[in-house]
Every structure is written in C-alpha cells, then in structure tokens.
Amino acid sequence: MKILITGGAGFIGSNLCEHFLSKGYKVVCLDNFASGHRHNITACLENSNFTLIEGDIRNLSDCQKAIEGVDYVLHQAALGSVPRSINDPITTNDVNVSGFLNMLTASRDAKVKRFVYAASSSTYGDSVGLPKIEEVIGKPLSPYAITKYVNELYAEIFSKTYGLETIGLRYFNVFGRKQDPNGAYAAVIPKFVMQFMNYESPLINGDGNYSRDFTYIDNVIQMCELAMTTQNSEAINTVYNTAFGDRTTLTELVGLLKENLSAFDVKIGSVEIIYGPNRAGDIPHSLASIAKAERLLGYKPQYSIQDGLKEAVTWYYNNLK
C-alpha cells in the first residue's frame, strides 16, 4: 500500500512517516518546510520506500503530483496555532482551507481509497459542556478554529457528493518527540521544557487552572492507523476525538514537567513560574469523550499524560539539550 502524508516533515507527520515505513508501507511525504524540518525525516530519507516531494498544498499541481498511485491520504499539512491565525488570518485560511480543498479534489480525482485528515479540538469553540462529544460543538473562537471546522464541512460534502471516504481526527493538544520548541507559536510542552532546561521561568497564560486533554503522539499514531485501515462501514465519513480522555491543568502540567526534568537536572526543580493574562481565542477547558472512537474504531489509548511525559521529556532532554 502507498500512503501520502502531507506535512510529513512536521511533528505529527514525521512520526507517522516513520511508523508506516516500519510497517512496510510505501510513504510519500509532501511538505513545503514552512513549519516542518528536514531533520525530522533524516532517517526516512535512507528508506527506499520513502519519497519526498517538496511542494505546497496551495498549489493543486503539487497535490496532483504527490498523489499519483496513492491508496490512502493522511492529511496533516496545516498552519497551526490560534495566535498565528489571529495575527494573520489570511495565510491561515489560504493554507488550511484552500490547501485542504486542493487535497480533497486531488484525492477525488485520483480515486484514493480513503482521506484521513487532521481536524482539531478547537472546533468545539465556546461549547462549555465536558467531556466534548463529537456531535455537540459551539461557535469558533479564532480564525484557526473556523478553518478546521470548514475542513469538516468540506470533507462531509465530498463524501456525500463524490463518494470519497473521509475520516476527521479532532486532535487534542498532541505532544511528544520531534515537537518543535522554537518560534513564536511553539506548543506549550516543548516550549516549557526548553525554558526549564535553560533555567528560564515559563509563562502560564491565566491563573493556571485552564485545562487540556494532553495527548501523547503514539495515541495519535494509533488513531491514524485505525482510521486508515478500518473496514467498519459505520466508522467512515465522520469525525473522532483523538485524545486520552483525561484533563490536566496548566499548573499540574508544569509540576509534572518539573518532576520529570529534575531527574536529569535537580536545579530545574527551583525554577519559578510566571503567571500572565489569558490569551485571546483560548478555550478554558478541554476534555474529550473517546467513547465513539472506542466503539467504532477499537481505539485503546496506551499513554496517559504521565506516561507520555516520561517518554517525551527523555527525548527532549537527549535531543534539545
């Protein structure tokens, strides 16, 4: 089988490339390296089953070139980050909506077997109910959230109108190896890890009581594989929460990071934490129900945040120090 992984040099995409290569799949990576990194796929480049195509999903011709002979698409390419979308909504929309539509169109024309795409927990918007259930969403709170919801709408239309099998995975705060700690829009866990290792005080937006369903990368890989391979007709043409199903406050997260990092460097335990104002567009609390994925896909997440952080912190310390 041949898989196209868009955004394959990014955090999630590169982990997916490595996983499916290890299982004997042929893997095509499409990336423009706007946020992905070549060093993420160094090991993949040595594999004869791996093909790198440097291109942009905003160009339909690049999508068409990458999808030749492909059986499945795992669409990970996007511009993430709520703050980035607030600062530059036009580029976020161009990549996340126009690029997504290009990939759907190319997939339809190439008659791929299934299109699995990265959706987002940001789609729940101002919905206050917990846990988050796939069929109950609120109004989006950022341009980024709008783009990810539009992805779901387009996927549904392509399923109904063209018969393209689609599955959306609403990622909940994914973390793990290869996640970039640098840049203005770095995710909170690798950013905090890097600051701790430099004895710098992390800044928590708000009072630290905002909570997230932090999800280790290997749980996401499991979900992607289940979504791609399921033969359950009831399981396709829908969306799933991709999470562990538990929530952790930012204050609790910092405590866990300190505890794990102090095993490598005891001085980290004395680094103070700074609290600042809440960040625009942030959802106060996020907790996923994973019942639908368990029932229809047989999803069984293996890594809690505690288990995942032990793995991730070891990787960060060995690779970022």
Disulfide bonds with the S-S distance in Angstrom:
none
